[in-house]
């Protein structure tokens, strides 16, 4: 992969913050800490459960995952890697 997990997280988080429906859930959230947690989870291939604690509905959580999937597709990652990461994030 030519891009780092940190760059993936940065792009992903910018998309979520720019989403008018999702951004209110991030008010008061330490975005730097959230980004560090998300990056570590992506880097280690582990589940990313940070979003669950924000009180998102299932549909909103799916949208967060969709943003990540879009970032990964745009980076032209292999389909199996995208599926693996998406599954980890979906919980």
Secondary structure, DSSP 8 states (H G I E B T S, - for coil): --S-HHHHHHHHHHHHHH-TTTGGGGTT--HHHHHHHHHHHHHHT----GGGGGT--HHHHHHHHHHHHHHHHHTT--HHHHHHHHHHHH-
